[in-house]
Amino acid sequence: MAGEKRFSDLQRMLEHAGWRLVRIRGSHHCFAKPGETLLSIPVHQGKVKPYYVRQIEKIIQGD
């Protein structure tokens, strides 16, 4: 099971999978990829909660 991760690690994973950071509003970092729904990730103190880590891993594996 995935645990809390550093945002910088997840950002690198997403960018490698073709996602790009399109905006930051407060603590929410939004990523976009052509043909996909906008992905919004809340980041607090440089970390991402396990729920979001699991969701991101599922999205990347589905690509």
mmCIF file as Biopython writes it, N, C-alpha, C and O atoms, coordinates in Angstrom:
data_model
#
loop_
_atom_site.group_PDB
_atom_site.id
_atom_site.type_symbol
_atom_site.label_atom_id
_atom_site.label_alt_id
_atom_site.label_comp_id
_atom_site.label_asym_id
_atom_site.label_entity_id
_atom_site.label_seq_id
_atom_site.pdbx_PDB_ins_code
_atom_site.Cartn_x
_atom_site.Cartn_y
_atom_site.Cartn_z
_atom_site.occupancy
_atom_site.B_iso_or_equiv
_atom_site.auth_seq_id
_atom_site.auth_asym_id
_atom_site.pdbx_PDB_model_num
ATOM 1   N N  . MET A ? 1  ? 0.846  -1.185 0.000   1.0 0.0 1  A 1 
ATOM 2   C CA . MET A ? 1  ? 0.000  0.000  0.000   1.0 0.0 1  A 1 
ATOM 3   C C  . MET A ? 1  ? 0.883  1.237  0.000   1.0 0.0 1  A 1 
ATOM 4   O O  . MET A ? 1  ? 1.918  1.278  0.666   1.0 0.0 1  A 1 
ATOM 5   N N  . ALA A ? 2  ? 0.468  2.231  -0.746  1.0 0.0 2  A 1 
ATOM 6   C CA . ALA A ? 2  ? 1.239  3.474  -0.844  1.0 0.0 2  A 1 
ATOM 7   C C  . ALA A ? 2  ? 1.065  4.310  0.417   1.0 0.0 2  A 1 
ATOM 8   O O  . ALA A ? 2  ? -0.011 4.343  1.013   1.0 0.0 2  A 1 
ATOM 9   N N  . GLY A ? 3  ? 2.132  4.978  0.811   1.0 0.0 3  A 1 
ATOM 10  C CA . GLY A ? 3  ? 2.078  5.875  1.957   1.0 0.0 3  A 1 
ATOM 11  C C  . GLY A ? 3  ? 2.222  7.306  1.499   1.0 0.0 3  A 1 
ATOM 12  O O  . GLY A ? 3  ? 2.212  7.592  0.302   1.0 0.0 3  A 1 
ATOM 13  N N  . GLU A ? 4  ? 2.356  8.204  2.455   1.0 0.0 4  A 1 
ATOM 14  C CA . GLU A ? 4  ? 2.545  9.614  2.143   1.0 0.0 4  A 1 
ATOM 15  C C  . GLU A ? 4  ? 3.850  9.786  1.364   1.0 0.0 4  A 1 
ATOM 16  O O  . GLU A ? 4  ? 4.863  9.171  1.698   1.0 0.0 4  A 1 
ATOM 17  N N  . LYS A ? 5  ? 3.821  10.625 0.322   1.0 0.0 5  A 1 
ATOM 18  C CA . LYS A ? 5  ? 5.017  10.842 -0.504  1.0 0.0 5  A 1 
ATOM 19  C C  . LYS A ? 5  ? 5.293  12.321 -0.659  1.0 0.0 5  A 1 
ATOM 20  O O  . LYS A ? 5  ? 4.418  13.165 -0.470  1.0 0.0 5  A 1 
ATOM 21  N N  . ARG A ? 6  ? 6.538  12.612 -1.008  1.0 0.0 6  A 1 
ATOM 22  C CA . ARG A ? 6  ? 6.896  13.999 -1.312  1.0 0.0 6  A 1 
ATOM 23  C C  . ARG A ? 6  ? 6.257  14.379 -2.639  1.0 0.0 6  A 1 
ATOM 24  O O  . ARG A ? 6  ? 6.207  13.583 -3.577  1.0 0.0 6  A 1 
ATOM 25  N N  . PHE A ? 7  ? 5.775  15.605 -2.695  1.0 0.0 7  A 1 
ATOM 26  C CA . PHE A ? 7  ? 5.152  16.091 -3.925  1.0 0.0 7  A 1 
ATOM 27  C C  . PHE A ? 7  ? 6.136  16.075 -5.084  1.0 0.0 7  A 1 
ATOM 28  O O  . PHE A ? 7  ? 5.764  15.740 -6.208  1.0 0.0 7  A 1 
ATOM 29  N N  . SER A ? 8  ? 7.372  16.429 -4.824  1.0 0.0 8  A 1 
ATOM 30  C CA . SER A ? 8  ? 8.365  16.484 -5.907  1.0 0.0 8  A 1 
ATOM 31  C C  . SER A ? 8  ? 8.528  15.119 -6.584  1.0 0.0 8  A 1 
ATOM 32  O O  . SER A ? 8  ? 8.741  15.050 -7.794  1.0 0.0 8  A 1 
ATOM 33  N N  . ASP A ? 9  ? 8.429  14.032 -5.806  1.0 0.0 9  A 1 
ATOM 34  C CA . ASP A ? 9  ? 8.528  12.689 -6.387  1.0 0.0 9  A 1 
ATOM 35  C C  . ASP A ? 9  ? 7.314  12.383 -7.273  1.0 0.0 9  A 1 
ATOM 36  O O  . ASP A ? 9  ? 7.455  11.838 -8.368  1.0 0.0 9  A 1 
ATOM 37  N N  . LEU A ? 10 ? 6.109  12.746 -6.777  1.0 0.0 10 A 1 
ATOM 38  C CA . LEU A ? 10 ? 4.899  12.508 -7.561  1.0 0.0 10 A 1 
ATOM 39  C C  . LEU A ? 10 ? 4.876  13.367 -8.822  1.0 0.0 10 A 1 
ATOM 40  O O  . LEU A ? 10 ? 4.440  12.915 -9.881  1.0 0.0 10 A 1 
ATOM 41  N N  . GLN A ? 11 ? 5.341  14.595 -8.704  1.0 0.0 11 A 1 
ATOM 42  C CA . GLN A ? 11 ? 5.383  15.479 -9.867  1.0 0.0 11 A 1 
ATOM 43  C C  . GLN A ? 11 ? 6.285  14.881 -10.948 1.0 0.0 11 A 1 
ATOM 44  O O  . GLN A ? 11 ? 5.942  14.903 -12.130 1.0 0.0 11 A 1 
ATOM 45  N N  . ARG A ? 12 ? 7.410  14.360 -10.548 1.0 0.0 12 A 1 
ATOM 46  C CA . ARG A ? 12 ? 8.338  13.732 -11.497 1.0 0.0 12 A 1 
ATOM 47  C C  . ARG A ? 12 ? 7.666  12.534 -12.187 1.0 0.0 12 A 1 
ATOM 48  O O  . ARG A ? 12 ? 7.796  12.357 -13.398 1.0 0.0 12 A 1 
ATOM 49  N N  . MET A ? 13 ? 6.945  11.711 -11.401 1.0 0.0 13 A 1 
ATOM 50  C CA . MET A ? 13 ? 6.245  10.553 -11.960 1.0 0.0 13 A 1 
ATOM 51  C C  . MET A ? 13 ? 5.187  10.987 -12.975 1.0 0.0 13 A 1 
ATOM 52  O O  . MET A ? 13 ? 5.085  10.419 -14.062 1.0 0.0 13 A 1 
ATOM 53  N N  . LEU A ? 14 ? 4.402  12.003 -12.605 1.0 0.0 14 A 1 
ATOM 54  C CA . LEU A ? 14 ? 3.346  12.482 -13.494 1.0 0.0 14 A 1 
ATOM 55  C C  . LEU A ? 14 ? 3.923  13.057 -14.783 1.0 0.0 14 A 1 
ATOM 56  O O  . LEU A ? 14 ? 3.424  12.770 -15.871 1.0 0.0 14 A 1 
ATOM 57  N N  . GLU A ? 15 ? 4.959  13.857 -14.666 1.0 0.0 15 A 1 
ATOM 58  C CA . GLU A ? 15 ? 5.566  14.460 -15.854 1.0 0.0 15 A 1 
ATOM 59  C C  . GLU A ? 15 ? 6.161  13.394 -16.768 1.0 0.0 15 A 1 
ATOM 60  O O  . GLU A ? 15 ? 6.103  13.518 -17.991 1.0 0.0 15 A 1 
ATOM 61  N N  . HIS A ? 16 ? 6.726  12.360 -16.181 1.0 0.0 16 A 1 
ATOM 62  C CA . HIS A ? 16 ? 7.273  11.253 -16.972 1.0 0.0 16 A 1 
ATOM 63  C C  . HIS A ? 16 ? 6.154  10.532 -17.739 1.0 0.0 16 A 1 
ATOM 64  O O  . HIS A ? 16 ? 6.379  10.005 -18.829 1.0 0.0 16 A 1 
ATOM 65  N N  . ALA A ? 17 ? 4.940  10.515 -17.153 1.0 0.0 17 A 1 
ATOM 66  C CA . ALA A ? 17 ? 3.791  9.860  -17.784 1.0 0.0 17 A 1 
ATOM 67  C C  . ALA A ? 17 ? 3.049  10.791 -18.742 1.0 0.0 17 A 1 
ATOM 68  O O  . ALA A ? 17 ? 2.002  10.419 -19.272 1.0 0.0 17 A 1 
ATOM 69  N N  . GLY A ? 18 ? 3.577  12.000 -18.971 1.0 0.0 18 A 1 
ATOM 70  C CA . GLY A ? 18 ? 2.974  12.902 -19.946 1.0 0.0 18 A 1 
ATOM 71  C C  . GLY A ? 18 ? 2.071  13.983 -19.385 1.0 0.0 18 A 1 
ATOM 72  O O  . GLY A ? 18 ? 1.493  14.756 -20.150 1.0 0.0 18 A 1 
ATOM 73  N N  . TRP A ? 19 ? 1.933  14.060 -18.066 1.0 0.0 19 A 1 
ATOM 74  C CA . TRP A ? 19 ? 1.133  15.107 -17.435 1.0 0.0 19 A 1 
ATOM 75  C C  . TRP A ? 19 ? 2.000  16.342 -17.253 1.0 0.0 19 A 1 
ATOM 76  O O  . TRP A ? 19 ? 3.220  16.239 -17.125 1.0 0.0 19 A 1 
ATOM 77  N N  . ARG A ? 20 ? 1.352  17.535 -17.241 1.0 0.0 20 A 1 
ATOM 78  C CA . ARG A ? 20 ? 2.121  18.747 -16.973 1.0 0.0 20 A 1 
ATOM 79  C C  . ARG A ? 20 ? 1.366  19.630 -15.990 1.0 0.0 20 A 1 
ATOM 80  O O  . ARG A ? 20 ? 0.136  19.683 -15.994 1.0 0.0 20 A 1 
ATOM 81  N N  . LEU A ? 21 ? 2.116  20.311 -15.161 1.0 0.0 21 A 1 
ATOM 82  C CA . LEU A ? 21 ? 1.548  21.220 -14.171 1.0 0.0 21 A 1 
ATOM 83  C C  . LEU A ? 21 ? 1.031  22.453 -14.901 1.0 0.0 21 A 1 
ATOM 84  O O  . LEU A ? 21 ? 1.795  23.144 -15.576 1.0 0.0 21 A 1 
ATOM 85  N N  . VAL A ? 22 ? -0.280 22.734 -14.766 1.0 0.0 22 A 1 
ATOM 86  C CA . VAL A ? 22 ? -0.866 23.864 -15.484 1.0 0.0 22 A 1 
ATOM 87  C C  . VAL A ? 22 ? -1.200 25.041 -14.573 1.0 0.0 22 A 1 
ATOM 88  O O  . VAL A ? 22 ? -1.242 26.181 -15.035 1.0 0.0 22 A 1 
ATOM 89  N N  . ARG A ? 23 ? -1.439 24.785 -13.284 1.0 0.0 23 A 1 
ATOM 90  C CA . ARG A ? 23 ? -1.677 25.896 -12.364 1.0 0.0 23 A 1 
ATOM 91  C C  . ARG A ? 23 ? -1.606 25.429 -10.922 1.0 0.0 23 A 1 
ATOM 92  O O  . ARG A ? 23 ? -1.737 24.246 -10.611 1.0 0.0 23 A 1 
ATOM 93  N N  . ILE A ? 24 ? -1.392 26.411 -10.054 1.0 0.0 24 A 1 
ATOM 94  C CA . ILE A ? 24 ? -1.390 26.176 -8.613  1.0 0.0 24 A 1 
ATOM 95  C C  . ILE A ? 24 ? -2.333 27.199 -8.006  1.0 0.0 24 A 1 
ATOM 96  O O  . ILE A ? 24 ? -2.174 28.401 -8.218  1.0 0.0 24 A 1 
ATOM 97  N N  . ARG A ? 25 ? -3.308 26.727 -7.258  1.0 0.0 25 A 1 
ATOM 98  C CA . ARG A ? 25 ? -4.244 27.601 -6.560  1.0 0.0 25 A 1 
ATOM 99  C C  . ARG A ? 25 ? -4.223 27.203 -5.094  1.0 0.0 25 A 1 
ATOM 100 O O  . ARG A ? 25 ? -4.782 26.175 -4.711  1.0 0.0 25 A 1 
ATOM 101 N N  . GLY A ? 26 ? -3.580 28.018 -4.283  1.0 0.0 26 A 1 
ATOM 102 C CA . GLY A ? 26 ? -3.445 27.672 -2.868  1.0 0.0 26 A 1 
ATOM 103 C C  . GLY A ? 26 ? -2.602 26.420 -2.738  1.0 0.0 26 A 1 
ATOM 104 O O  . GLY A ? 26 ? -1.464 26.371 -3.204  1.0 0.0 26 A 1 
ATOM 105 N N  . SER A ? 27 ? -3.175 25.400 -2.093  1.0 0.0 27 A 1 
ATOM 106 C CA . SER A ? 27 ? -2.431 24.154 -1.900  1.0 0.0 27 A 1 
ATOM 107 C C  . SER A ? 27 ? -2.683 23.142 -3.021  1.0 0.0 27 A 1 
ATOM 108 O O  . SER A ? 27 ? -2.081 22.069 -3.026  1.0 0.0 27 A 1 
ATOM 109 N N  . HIS A ? 28 ? -3.563 23.471 -3.964  1.0 0.0 28 A 1 
ATOM 110 C CA . HIS A ? 28 ? -3.922 22.527 -5.017  1.0 0.0 28 A 1 
ATOM 111 C C  . HIS A ? 28 ? -3.085 22.746 -6.279  1.0 0.0 28 A 1 
ATOM 112 O O  . HIS A ? 28 ? -3.062 23.832 -6.857  1.0 0.0 28 A 1 
ATOM 113 N N  . HIS A ? 29 ? -2.407 21.680 -6.679  1.0 0.0 29 A 1 
ATOM 114 C CA . HIS A ? 29 ? -1.590 21.687 -7.892  1.0 0.0 29 A 1 
ATOM 115 C C  . HIS A ? 29 ? -2.377 20.931 -8.958  1.0 0.0 29 A 1 
ATOM 116 O O  . HIS A ? 29 ? -2.752 19.777 -8.751  1.0 0.0 29 A 1 
ATOM 117 N N  . CYS A ? 30 ? -2.627 21.571 -10.090 1.0 0.0 30 A 1 
ATOM 118 C CA . CYS A ? 30 ? -3.442 20.978 -11.147 1.0 0.0 30 A 1 
ATOM 119 C C  . CYS A ? 30 ? -2.577 20.541 -12.322 1.0 0.0 30 A 1 
ATOM 120 O O  . CYS A ? 30 ? -1.755 21.301 -12.835 1.0 0.0 30 A 1 
ATOM 121 N N  . PHE A ? 31 ? -2.786 19.296 -12.731 1.0 0.0 31 A 1 
ATOM 122 C CA . PHE A ? 31 ? -2.048 18.716 -13.844 1.0 0.0 31 A 1 
ATOM 123 C C  . PHE A ? 31 ? -3.012 18.409 -14.980 1.0 0.0 31 A 1 
ATOM 124 O O  . PHE A ? 31 ? -4.169 18.061 -14.746 1.0 0.0 31 A 1 
ATOM 125 N N  . ALA A ? 32 ? -2.534 18.539 -16.201 1.0 0.0 32 A 1 
ATOM 126 C CA . ALA A ? 32 ? -3.351 18.256 -17.379 1.0 0.0 32 A 1 
ATOM 127 C C  . ALA A ? 32 ? -2.588 17.349 -18.333 1.0 0.0 32 A 1 
ATOM 128 O O  . ALA A ? 32 ? -1.359 17.347 -18.396 1.0 0.0 32 A 1 
ATOM 129 N N  . LYS A ? 33 ? -3.385 16.574 -19.074 1.0 0.0 33 A 1 
ATOM 130 C CA . LYS A ? 33 ? -2.840 15.717 -20.122 1.0 0.0 33 A 1 
ATOM 131 C C  . LYS A ? 33 ? -3.915 15.634 -21.200 1.0 0.0 33 A 1 
ATOM 132 O O  . LYS A ? 33 ? -5.084 15.419 -20.879 1.0 0.0 33 A 1 
ATOM 133 N N  . PRO A ? 34 ? -3.551 15.800 -22.460 1.0 0.0 34 A 1 
ATOM 134 C CA . PRO A ? 34 ? -4.554 15.742 -23.527 1.0 0.0 34 A 1 
ATOM 135 C C  . PRO A ? 34 ? -5.397 14.466 -23.443 1.0 0.0 34 A 1 
ATOM 136 O O  . PRO A ? 34 ? -4.866 13.363 -23.317 1.0 0.0 34 A 1 
ATOM 137 N N  . GLY A ? 35 ? -6.713 14.638 -23.514 1.0 0.0 35 A 1 
ATOM 138 C CA . GLY A ? 35 ? -7.621 13.494 -23.481 1.0 0.0 35 A 1 
ATOM 139 C C  . GLY A ? 35 ? -7.963 13.001 -22.089 1.0 0.0 35 A 1 
ATOM 140 O O  . GLY A ? 35 ? -8.710 12.032 -21.953 1.0 0.0 35 A 1 
ATOM 141 N N  . GLU A ? 36 ? -7.440 13.637 -21.051 1.0 0.0 36 A 1 
ATOM 142 C CA . GLU A ? 36 ? -7.689 13.218 -19.668 1.0 0.0 36 A 1 
ATOM 143 C C  . GLU A ? 36 ? -8.373 14.342 -18.894 1.0 0.0 36 A 1 
ATOM 144 O O  . GLU A ? 36 ? -8.297 15.509 -19.279 1.0 0.0 36 A 1 
ATOM 145 N N  . THR A ? 37 ? -9.038 13.981 -17.808 1.0 0.0 37 A 1 
ATOM 146 C CA . THR A ? 37 ? -9.652 14.952 -16.909 1.0 0.0 37 A 1 
ATOM 147 C C  . THR A ? 37 ? -8.558 15.659 -16.119 1.0 0.0 37 A 1 
ATOM 148 O O  . THR A ? 37 ? -7.536 15.059 -15.789 1.0 0.0 37 A 1 
ATOM 149 N N  . LEU A ? 38 ? -8.775 16.931 -15.817 1.0 0.0 38 A 1 
ATOM 150 C CA . LEU A ? 38 ? -7.824 17.697 -15.010 1.0 0.0 38 A 1 
ATOM 151 C C  . LEU A ? 38 ? -7.624 16.999 -13.665 1.0 0.0 38 A 1 
ATOM 152 O O  . LEU A ? 38 ? -8.589 16.560 -13.040 1.0 0.0 38 A 1 
ATOM 153 N N  . LEU A ? 39 ? -6.400 16.902 -13.232 1.0 0.0 39 A 1 
ATOM 154 C CA . LEU A ? 39 ? -6.053 16.228 -11.989 1.0 0.0 39 A 1 
ATOM 155 C C  . LEU A ? 39 ? -5.603 17.267 -10.967 1.0 0.0 39 A 1 
ATOM 156 O O  . LEU A ? 39 ? -4.621 17.974 -11.195 1.0 0.0 39 A 1 
ATOM 157 N N  . SER A ? 40 ? -6.314 17.366 -9.838  1.0 0.0 40 A 1 
ATOM 158 C CA . SER A ? 40 ? -6.003 18.337 -8.798  1.0 0.0 40 A 1 
ATOM 159 C C  . SER A ? 40 ? -5.472 17.603 -7.569  1.0 0.0 40 A 1 
ATOM 160 O O  . SER A ? 40 ? -6.130 16.707 -7.040  1.0 0.0 40 A 1 
ATOM 161 N N  . ILE A ? 41 ? -4.282 17.988 -7.123  1.0 0.0 41 A 1 
ATOM 162 C CA . ILE A ? 41 ? -3.627 17.310 -6.004  1.0 0.0 41 A 1 
ATOM 163 C C  . ILE A ? 41 ? -3.355 18.304 -4.885  1.0 0.0 41 A 1 
ATOM 164 O O  . ILE A ? 41 ? -2.616 19.268 -5.085  1.0 0.0 41 A 1 
ATOM 165 N N  . PRO A ? 42 ? -3.950 18.085 -3.695  1.0 0.0 42 A 1 
ATOM 166 C CA . PRO A ? 42 ? -3.647 18.965 -2.570  1.0 0.0 42 A 1 
ATOM 167 C C  . PRO A ? 42 ? -2.279 18.616 -1.976  1.0 0.0 42 A 1 
ATOM 168 O O  . PRO A ? 42 ? -1.973 17.450 -1.730  1.0 0.0 42 A 1 
ATOM 169 N N  . VAL A ? 43 ? -1.473 19.642 -1.754  1.0 0.0 43 A 1 
ATOM 170 C CA . VAL A ? 43 ? -0.125 19.453 -1.215  1.0 0.0 43 A 1 
ATOM 171 C C  . VAL A ? 43 ? 0.005  20.280 0.056   1.0 0.0 43 A 1 
ATOM 172 O O  . VAL A ? 43 ? -0.244 21.486 0.052   1.0 0.0 43 A 1 
ATOM 173 N N  . HIS A ? 44 ? 0.397  19.622 1.144   1.0 0.0 44 A 1 
ATOM 174 C CA . HIS A ? 44 ? 0.585  20.318 2.413   1.0 0.0 44 A 1 
ATOM 175 C C  . HIS A ? 44 ? 1.959  19.971 2.967   1.0 0.0 44 A 1 
ATOM 176 O O  . HIS A ? 44 ? 2.301  18.800 3.138   1.0 0.0 44 A 1 
ATOM 177 N N  . GLN A ? 45 ? 2.735  21.004 3.241   1.0 0.0 45 A 1 
ATOM 178 C CA . GLN A ? 45 ? 4.102  20.852 3.755   1.0 0.0 45 A 1 
ATOM 179 C C  . GLN A ? 45 ? 4.945  19.952 2.857   1.0 0.0 45 A 1 
ATOM 180 O O  . GLN A ? 45 ? 5.772  19.175 3.334   1.0 0.0 45 A 1 
ATOM 181 N N  . GLY A ? 46 ? 4.720  20.071 1.551   1.0 0.0 46 A 1 
ATOM 182 C CA . GLY A ? 46 ? 5.512  19.312 0.584   1.0 0.0 46 A 1 
ATOM 183 C C  . GLY A ? 46 ? 5.151  17.844 0.473   1.0 0.0 46 A 1 
ATOM 184 O O  . GLY A ? 46 ? 5.850  17.089 -0.203  1.0 0.0 46 A 1 
ATOM 185 N N  . LYS A ? 47 ? 4.065  17.420 1.129   1.0 0.0 47 A 1 
ATOM 186 C CA . LYS A ? 47 ? 3.667  16.007 1.133   1.0 0.0 47 A 1 
ATOM 187 C C  . LYS A ? 47 ? 2.281  15.831 0.530   1.0 0.0 47 A 1 
ATOM 188 O O  . LYS A ? 47 ? 1.467  16.755 0.524   1.0 0.0 47 A 1 
ATOM 189 N N  . VAL A ? 48 ? 2.028  14.629 0.023   1.0 0.0 48 A 1 
ATOM 190 C CA . VAL A ? 48 ? 0.732  14.261 -0.534  1.0 0.0 48 A 1 
ATOM 191 C C  . VAL A ? 48 ? 0.220  13.063 0.263   1.0 0.0 48 A 1 
ATOM 192 O O  . VAL A ? 48 ? 0.958  12.109 0.510   1.0 0.0 48 A 1 
ATOM 193 N N  . LYS A ? 49 ? -1.046 13.123 0.659   1.0 0.0 49 A 1 
ATOM 194 C CA . LYS A ? 49 ? -1.659 12.064 1.475   1.0 0.0 49 A 1 
ATOM 195 C C  . LYS A ? 49 ? -1.746 10.739 0.710   1.0 0.0 49 A 1 
ATOM 196 O O  . LYS A ? 49 ? -1.812 10.728 -0.519  1.0 0.0 49 A 1 
ATOM 197 N N  . PRO A ? 50 ? -1.744 9.619  1.451   1.0 0.0 50 A 1 
ATOM 198 C CA . PRO A ? 50 ? -1.775 8.290  0.826   1.0 0.0 50 A 1 
ATOM 199 C C  . PRO A ? 50 ? -2.931 8.073  -0.152  1.0 0.0 50 A 1 
ATOM 200 O O  . PRO A ? 50 ? -2.744 7.424  -1.181  1.0 0.0 50 A 1 
ATOM 201 N N  . TYR A ? 51 ? -4.116 8.601  0.146   1.0 0.0 51 A 1 
ATOM 202 C CA . TYR A ? 51 ? -5.258 8.433  -0.759  1.0 0.0 51 A 1 
ATOM 203 C C  . TYR A ? 51 ? -4.921 8.961  -2.155  1.0 0.0 51 A 1 
ATOM 204 O O  . TYR A ? 51 ? -5.186 8.296  -3.156  1.0 0.0 51 A 1 
ATOM 205 N N  . TYR A ? 52 ? -4.343 10.143 -2.211  1.0 0.0 52 A 1 
ATOM 206 C CA . TYR A ? 52 ? -4.009 10.759 -3.498  1.0 0.0 52 A 1 
ATOM 207 C C  . TYR A ? 52 ? -2.855 10.027 -4.177  1.0 0.0 52 A 1 
ATOM 208 O O  . TYR A ? 52 ? -2.821 9.920  -5.403  1.0 0.0 52 A 1 
ATOM 209 N N  . VAL A ? 53 ? -1.921 9.529  -3.394  1.0 0.0 53 A 1 
ATOM 210 C CA . VAL A ? 53 ? -0.806 8.754  -3.957  1.0 0.0 53 A 1 
ATOM 211 C C  . VAL A ? 53 ? -1.361 7.521  -4.670  1.0 0.0 53 A 1 
ATOM 212 O O  . VAL A ? 53 ? -0.948 7.215  -5.789  1.0 0.0 53 A 1 
ATOM 213 N N  . ARG A ? 54 ? -2.295 6.811  -4.028  1.0 0.0 54 A 1 
ATOM 214 C CA . ARG A ? 54 ? -2.899 5.619  -4.644  1.0 0.0 54 A 1 
ATOM 215 C C  . ARG A ? 54 ? -3.644 5.977  -5.928  1.0 0.0 54 A 1 
ATOM 216 O O  . ARG A ? 54 ? -3.530 5.277  -6.934  1.0 0.0 54 A 1 
ATOM 217 N N  . GLN A ? 55 ? -4.411 7.074  -5.889  1.0 0.0 55 A 1 
ATOM 218 C CA . GLN A ? 55 ? -5.162 7.491  -7.075  1.0 0.0 55 A 1 
ATOM 219 C C  . GLN A ? 55 ? -4.219 7.825  -8.237  1.0 0.0 55 A 1 
ATOM 220 O O  . GLN A ? 55 ? -4.473 7.452  -9.382  1.0 0.0 55 A 1 
ATOM 221 N N  . ILE A ? 56 ? -3.143 8.524  -7.927  1.0 0.0 56 A 1 
ATOM 222 C CA . ILE A ? 56 ? -2.168 8.892  -8.963  1.0 0.0 56 A 1 
ATOM 223 C C  . ILE A ? 56 ? -1.514 7.642  -9.546  1.0 0.0 56 A 1 
ATOM 224 O O  . ILE A ? 56 ? -1.338 7.544  -10.761 1.0 0.0 56 A 1 
ATOM 225 N N  . GLU A ? 57 ? -1.155 6.689  -8.689  1.0 0.0 57 A 1 
ATOM 226 C CA . GLU A ? 57 ? -0.543 5.453  -9.173  1.0 0.0 57 A 1 
ATOM 227 C C  . GLU A ? 57 ? -1.496 4.697  -10.092 1.0 0.0 57 A 1 
ATOM 228 O O  . GLU A ? 57 ? -1.064 4.141  -11.102 1.0 0.0 57 A 1 
ATOM 229 N N  . LYS A ? 58 ? -2.806 4.666  -9.755  1.0 0.0 58 A 1 
ATOM 230 C CA . LYS A ? 58 ? -3.795 4.004  -10.613 1.0 0.0 58 A 1 
ATOM 231 C C  . LYS A ? 58 ? -3.898 4.705  -11.962 1.0 0.0 58 A 1 
ATOM 232 O O  . LYS A ? 58 ? -3.966 4.053  -13.004 1.0 0.0 58 A 1 
ATOM 233 N N  . ILE A ? 59 ? -3.910 6.025  -11.939 1.0 0.0 59 A 1 
ATOM 234 C CA . ILE A ? 59 ? -4.013 6.800  -13.181 1.0 0.0 59 A 1 
ATOM 235 C C  . ILE A ? 59 ? -2.799 6.546  -14.070 1.0 0.0 59 A 1 
ATOM 236 O O  . ILE A ? 59 ? -2.943 6.342  -15.276 1.0 0.0 59 A 1 
ATOM 237 N N  . ILE A ? 60 ? -1.616 6.557  -13.484 1.0 0.0 60 A 1 
ATOM 238 C CA . ILE A ? 60 ? -0.392 6.349  -14.260 1.0 0.0 60 A 1 
ATOM 239 C C  . ILE A ? 60 ? -0.345 4.936  -14.831 1.0 0.0 60 A 1 
ATOM 240 O O  . ILE A ? 60 ? 0.054  4.751  -15.981 1.0 0.0 60 A 1 
ATOM 241 N N  . GLN A ? 61 ? -0.747 3.939  -14.048 1.0 0.0 61 A 1 
ATOM 242 C CA . GLN A ? 61 ? -0.730 2.560  -14.530 1.0 0.0 61 A 1 
ATOM 243 C C  . GLN A ? 61 ? -1.747 2.336  -15.640 1.0 0.0 61 A 1 
ATOM 244 O O  . GLN A ? 61 ? -1.568 1.457  -16.483 1.0 0.0 61 A 1 
ATOM 245 N N  . GLY A ? 62 ? -2.823 3.136  -15.641 1.0 0.0 62 A 1 
ATOM 246 C CA . GLY A ? 62 ? -3.853 3.014  -16.668 1.0 0.0 62 A 1 
ATOM 247 C C  . GLY A ? 62 ? -3.463 3.645  -17.988 1.0 0.0 62 A 1 
ATOM 248 O O  . GLY A ? 62 ? -4.095 3.389  -19.012 1.0 0.0 62 A 1 
ATOM 249 N N  . ASP A ? 63 ? -2.417 4.476  -17.971 1.0 0.0 63 A 1 
ATOM 250 C CA . ASP A ? 63 ? -1.970 5.164  -19.201 1.0 0.0 63 A 1 
ATOM 251 C C  . ASP A ? 63 ? -1.282 4.213  -20.152 1.0 0.0 63 A 1 
ATOM 252 O O  . ASP A ? 63 ? -0.847 4.623  -21.228 1.0 0.0 63 A 1 
#
